[in-house]
Amino acid sequence: MNAESLNSKSAAAAPKSPLVEAARTVAAWGEMIKFSHSVFALPFAVLASFLATRPAVPTAGQLGLIVLCMVAARSAAMTFNRIVDATIDAKNPRTAIRALPRGLISRGAALGFFIGASGIFILAAGGFWVWFGNAWPVLLSPVVLVYLCLYSFTKRFTRWSHLVLGSGIAFAPVAAWIALNPATLGAPAWLLMLAVTFWIAGFDLIYACQDVEFDRGAGLHSVPAKLGVAAALWTARVFHVLTVASLLGVGWFGGMGAYYFAGVACVAVLLFVENSIVSSSDLSRVNLAFFTVNGVIGLLLGGLGIVDILVK
């Protein structure tokens, strides 16, 4: 055996850096729960918090509980989805690289994380009762968790799973409103929920176009699999028109000003771009539409909406 072979084997057998291993572990968990996707709906929950407490502003403690509740609930729901879909994901070339199918995270570890995230969500919801005298969040928390987890099964029996996903995530602004000031819950809160529902359902339709052939072969339901990519993309466009209309309704009924409506105008332009860069003959820019454009939409509208409230 030559020296080069010995050196190669020694390098392979050498212990890996703890920092490298830690980074890989964090990356695997981050990929599984898609932590970065919290940027989609979190700004709307924060915006709802400022709308609900006008003319005052939410306290740091209230905002902290809102953020903790949302991140924990979303992490629990995403982990549950990965557990339920692990076998399906392993068969789909696009999703076979995910952490559970590759064995980077065990099913037991994922289940433990789901239980832990669910517990954190319920405890954080209970914080509104303990510190602010509002029991509604903790009373509704199990219902919210069940509905969020229901999405994981819907693709097995209905093509409209996109709307279930959208409405589950879109409950975040309404939940924030209920947590901070349930007495003022009204049209702006429900219209904001409607806007987020159609927004997320629309871009989920675009994203689902990548799996048309696999879904058909696996007997899974989705609008693209049932009606085709072209029809799905047109449905996404209709949903995004409804998103903008709902956001205008939030501004009208919520008495918002120029900053907010400028944000809505920007959202309309970005949604136009999002729907323009994909077509039934070219889905190569789906990830650009899904991740980049939608991340900007959430941050931009949430930020300008909060500024609008604060400057009044």
C-alpha positions as CSV (number, residue, x, y, z in Angstrom):
1,M,0.0,0.0,0.0
2,N,1.5,3.3,-1.1
3,A,1.9,6.5,1.0
4,E,-0.9,8.3,-0.9
5,S,-3.4,5.5,-0.1
6,L,-2.4,5.6,3.6
7,N,-2.8,9.3,3.8
8,S,-6.2,9.1,2.1
9,K,-7.4,6.5,4.6
10,S,-6.0,8.4,7.5
11,A,-7.9,11.5,6.4
12,A,-11.1,9.6,6.0
13,A,-10.7,8.0,9.5
14,A,-9.7,11.3,11.1
15,P,-12.4,12.7,13.5
16,K,-14.5,15.5,12.1
17,S,-14.4,18.9,13.6
18,P,-17.1,19.4,16.3
19,L,-17.8,22.7,14.8
20,V,-18.3,21.2,11.3
21,E,-20.6,18.5,12.7
22,A,-22.6,21.1,14.7
23,A,-23.0,23.2,11.6
24,R,-24.2,20.2,9.6
25,T,-26.6,19.3,12.3
26,V,-28.0,22.8,12.5
27,A,-28.3,22.9,8.7
28,A,-30.1,19.6,8.7
29,W,-32.7,20.7,11.2
30,G,-33.0,24.1,9.5
31,E,-33.7,22.4,6.2
32,M,-36.3,20.1,7.8
33,I,-38.4,22.8,9.5
34,K,-37.6,25.5,6.9
35,F,-37.0,28.0,9.6
36,S,-36.2,30.7,7.1
37,H,-39.7,30.5,5.7
38,S,-41.0,32.1,8.9
39,V,-40.3,35.4,7.2
40,F,-43.3,34.8,5.0
41,A,-46.1,35.2,7.5
42,L,-44.4,36.5,10.6
43,P,-44.5,40.2,9.4
44,F,-48.2,39.9,9.0
45,A,-48.6,38.6,12.6
46,V,-46.5,41.5,13.8
47,L,-48.5,44.0,11.7
48,A,-51.7,42.6,13.2
49,S,-50.3,43.1,16.7
50,F,-49.8,46.8,15.9
51,L,-53.3,47.1,14.4
52,A,-54.9,45.4,17.3
53,T,-53.3,47.6,20.0
54,R,-53.8,51.0,18.3
55,P,-53.5,53.8,19.5
56,A,-51.0,52.2,21.8
57,V,-48.3,49.8,20.7
58,P,-47.7,46.2,21.7
59,T,-45.1,45.7,24.5
60,A,-41.9,43.9,24.0
61,G,-43.2,41.0,26.1
62,Q,-46.3,40.7,23.9
63,L,-44.3,40.8,20.7
64,G,-41.9,38.2,22.1
65,L,-44.7,35.8,22.9
66,I,-46.3,36.4,19.4
67,V,-43.0,35.6,17.7
68,L,-42.3,32.6,19.9
69,C,-45.8,31.2,19.4
70,M,-45.6,31.5,15.6
71,V,-42.1,30.1,15.2
72,A,-42.9,27.1,17.6
73,A,-46.3,26.3,15.9
74,R,-44.8,26.5,12.4
75,S,-41.8,24.4,13.4
76,A,-44.2,21.8,14.9
77,A,-46.4,21.7,11.9
78,M,-43.4,21.5,9.4
79,T,-41.8,18.7,11.4
80,F,-45.1,16.8,11.5
81,N,-45.4,17.2,7.8
82,R,-41.9,15.8,7.3
83,I,-42.6,12.8,9.5
84,V,-45.9,12.0,7.7
85,D,-44.4,12.5,4.3
86,A,-41.1,10.8,4.8
87,T,-41.9,7.7,2.8
88,I,-43.3,9.8,-0.1
89,D,-40.4,12.2,0.0
90,A,-38.0,9.3,-0.3
91,K,-39.5,8.3,-3.6
92,N,-39.6,11.8,-5.1
93,P,-36.3,12.8,-6.7
94,R,-36.8,16.5,-5.7
95,T,-37.4,15.7,-2.0
96,A,-35.3,12.6,-1.5
97,I,-32.4,14.9,-0.4
98,R,-34.4,16.0,2.7
99,A,-33.0,15.2,6.1
100,L,-35.4,12.4,7.1
101,P,-35.2,10.4,3.8
102,R,-31.4,10.7,3.9
103,G,-31.2,9.5,7.5
104,L,-29.6,12.8,8.7
105,I,-32.3,13.0,11.3
106,S,-34.0,10.0,12.8
107,R,-37.8,9.6,13.0
108,G,-37.6,9.5,16.8
109,A,-35.6,12.7,17.0
110,A,-38.1,14.4,14.6
111,L,-41.0,13.2,16.8
112,G,-39.3,14.4,19.9
113,F,-38.7,17.8,18.3
114,F,-42.4,17.9,17.2
115,I,-43.5,17.3,20.8
116,G,-41.1,19.8,22.1
117,A,-42.1,22.6,19.6
118,S,-45.8,21.8,20.3
119,G,-45.2,22.2,24.1
120,I,-43.4,25.5,23.6
121,F,-46.2,26.8,21.5
122,I,-48.8,25.9,24.2
123,L,-46.7,27.3,27.0
124,A,-46.0,30.5,25.1
125,A,-49.8,30.8,24.4
126,G,-50.3,30.3,28.1
127,G,-48.0,33.3,28.8
128,F,-50.8,35.6,27.6
129,W,-53.0,34.2,30.3
130,V,-50.4,34.3,33.1
131,W,-49.0,37.8,32.3
132,F,-51.8,39.6,30.4
133,G,-55.0,37.9,31.7
134,N,-56.1,36.5,28.3
135,A,-56.9,32.8,28.3
136,W,-58.0,32.6,24.7
137,P,-54.6,31.9,23.1
138,V,-53.9,28.8,25.3
139,L,-57.5,27.6,25.0
140,L,-57.3,27.8,21.2
141,S,-53.7,26.5,20.9
142,P,-54.6,22.7,20.6
143,V,-57.2,23.5,17.9
144,V,-54.6,25.5,16.0
145,L,-52.1,22.7,16.2
146,V,-54.5,20.1,15.0
147,Y,-55.5,22.3,12.0
148,L,-51.9,23.0,11.1
149,C,-51.1,19.3,11.2
150,L,-54.2,18.4,9.2
151,Y,-52.6,19.9,6.1
152,S,-50.1,17.0,6.0
153,F,-52.9,14.6,5.1
154,T,-54.9,16.8,2.7
155,K,-52.9,16.0,-0.4
156,R,-54.0,12.4,-0.1
157,F,-57.7,13.3,-0.6
158,T,-58.2,16.8,-2.0
159,R,-56.7,19.0,-4.7
160,W,-57.3,22.1,-2.6
161,S,-54.6,21.3,0.0
162,H,-53.0,24.6,-1.1
163,L,-55.9,26.5,0.5
164,V,-55.7,24.4,3.7
165,L,-52.0,25.3,4.0
166,G,-52.7,29.0,3.3
167,S,-55.5,29.3,5.8
168,G,-53.5,27.5,8.5
169,I,-50.6,29.8,8.2
170,A,-52.9,32.8,7.7
171,F,-54.5,32.3,11.1
172,A,-51.3,33.9,12.5
173,P,-52.5,37.5,12.2
174,V,-55.9,36.6,13.6
175,A,-54.3,34.7,16.5
176,A,-52.1,37.7,17.2
177,W,-55.1,39.9,17.3
178,I,-57.0,37.6,19.6
179,A,-54.0,37.4,21.9
180,L,-53.6,41.2,22.2
181,N,-57.1,42.7,21.9
182,P,-59.9,40.2,21.1
183,A,-62.5,42.9,21.7
184,T,-61.5,44.8,18.5
185,L,-61.4,41.7,16.2
186,G,-63.2,42.7,13.0
187,A,-63.0,43.2,9.3
188,P,-59.3,44.2,9.1
189,A,-58.2,41.0,10.9
190,W,-60.3,38.7,8.8
191,L,-59.3,40.4,5.6
192,L,-55.7,40.2,6.5
193,M,-56.2,36.4,7.1
194,L,-57.9,36.2,3.7
195,A,-55.0,38.0,2.0
196,V,-52.4,35.7,3.5
197,T,-54.5,32.6,2.7
198,F,-54.7,33.5,-1.0
199,W,-51.1,34.7,-1.1
200,I,-49.7,31.5,0.3
201,A,-52.1,29.2,-1.6
202,G,-51.1,31.0,-4.8
203,F,-47.4,30.5,-4.4
204,D,-47.9,27.0,-3.2
205,L,-49.7,26.3,-6.4
206,I,-46.7,27.6,-8.3
207,Y,-44.3,25.5,-6.2
208,A,-46.5,22.3,-6.7
209,C,-46.1,22.5,-10.4
210,Q,-42.7,21.0,-10.0
211,D,-44.2,17.7,-8.8
212,V,-47.0,17.2,-11.4
213,E,-45.8,13.9,-12.8
214,F,-44.7,12.5,-9.4
215,D,-48.0,13.4,-7.8
216,R,-50.0,11.8,-10.6
217,G,-47.9,8.6,-10.4
218,A,-48.2,8.5,-6.6
219,G,-51.9,9.1,-6.5
220,L,-51.5,12.4,-4.7
221,H,-53.9,15.3,-5.2
222,S,-53.1,18.9,-6.2
223,V,-54.4,21.4,-8.6
224,P,-51.5,21.0,-11.0
225,A,-51.8,17.2,-10.9
226,K,-55.5,17.3,-11.5
227,L,-55.9,20.3,-13.9
228,G,-52.5,20.7,-15.4
229,V,-49.7,23.3,-14.9
230,A,-51.3,26.0,-17.1
231,A,-54.5,25.9,-15.2
232,A,-52.7,25.9,-11.8
233,L,-50.7,29.0,-12.8
234,W,-53.8,30.8,-13.8
235,T,-55.4,29.8,-10.5
236,A,-52.4,31.2,-8.7
237,R,-52.8,34.5,-10.6
238,V,-56.5,34.7,-9.5
239,F,-55.5,34.0,-5.9
240,H,-52.9,36.8,-6.0
241,V,-55.5,39.2,-7.4
242,L,-57.7,38.3,-4.5
243,T,-54.6,38.8,-2.2
244,V,-54.2,42.4,-3.4
245,A,-58.0,43.1,-3.1
246,S,-58.0,41.8,0.4
247,L,-55.0,43.9,1.4
248,L,-56.8,47.0,0.0
249,G,-59.8,46.0,2.2
250,V,-57.5,45.9,5.2
251,G,-56.3,49.4,4.5
252,W,-59.8,50.7,3.9
253,F,-61.5,49.2,6.9
254,G,-58.4,49.7,9.1
255,G,-58.0,53.4,8.3
256,M,-54.5,52.9,7.0
257,G,-52.5,55.7,5.3
258,A,-50.1,56.3,2.4
259,Y,-47.2,54.1,3.7
260,Y,-49.5,51.1,3.9
261,F,-51.1,51.6,0.5
262,A,-47.6,52.2,-1.0
263,G,-46.8,48.8,0.4
264,V,-49.8,47.2,-1.2
265,A,-48.8,48.7,-4.5
266,C,-45.4,47.2,-4.2
267,V,-46.9,43.8,-3.3
268,A,-49.1,44.0,-6.5
269,V,-46.0,44.7,-8.6
270,L,-44.0,41.9,-6.9
271,L,-46.9,39.4,-7.3
272,F,-47.1,40.4,-11.0
273,V,-43.3,39.7,-11.3
274,E,-43.7,36.4,-9.4
275,N,-46.4,35.2,-11.8
276,S,-44.5,36.4,-14.8
277,I,-41.2,34.6,-14.3
278,V,-42.8,31.1,-14.4
279,S,-44.8,29.6,-17.2
280,S,-46.2,26.1,-18.1
281,S,-43.2,25.7,-20.4
282,D,-40.5,27.1,-18.1
283,L,-40.5,26.3,-14.4
284,S,-36.8,26.9,-13.9
285,R,-37.3,30.0,-11.9
286,V,-39.8,28.6,-9.4
287,N,-37.4,28.9,-6.5
288,L,-36.8,32.6,-7.3
289,A,-40.5,33.2,-7.3
290,F,-41.1,31.1,-4.2
291,F,-38.3,32.1,-1.9
292,T,-36.9,35.5,-2.9
293,V,-40.0,37.4,-4.1
294,N,-42.3,36.1,-1.3
295,G,-39.7,36.9,1.4
296,V,-39.6,40.5,0.1
297,I,-43.4,40.7,0.0
298,G,-43.8,39.8,3.7
299,L,-41.1,42.1,5.0
300,L,-42.0,45.0,2.8
301,L,-45.7,45.1,3.6
302,G,-45.3,44.3,7.2
303,G,-42.6,47.0,7.6
304,L,-44.5,49.7,5.7
305,G,-47.7,48.9,7.5
306,I,-46.1,49.2,10.9
307,V,-44.4,52.5,9.9
308,D,-47.9,53.8,8.8
309,I,-49.3,53.0,12.2
310,L,-46.4,54.5,14.1
311,V,-46.3,57.9,12.2
312,K,-50.0,58.6,12.8
